[in-house]
Amino acid sequence: MGQAGSATPAPTGTPTSTPTPTGKPPGAIVIGIDAPATVGPGSSFTAQVTIGQVTGIAIGQFDLSFDPAVLTIDNVSPGADI
């Protein structure tokens, strides 16, 4: 007859994590930047910044950081909705 608690527990499998998308919180503002993934040296490109799912806003600010040794800004223009 064995003693209580003396049995060796059976090993369990290695735990693995399963990422679960959380989605965006209700009322969150969605910001997107549409630009090419790569651009050759000396080339020009357009990056379109979109801000969506916003209601009842009168003013806002968007800051874009970049390395001026690598990138120069030639022009900034408002979209059709501004």
Secondary structure, 3 states (H helix, E strand, C coil): CCCCCCCCCCCCCCCCCCCCCCCCCCCCCEEEEECCCCCCCCCCCCCEEEEECCCCCCCCCCCCCCCCCCCCCCCCCCCCCC
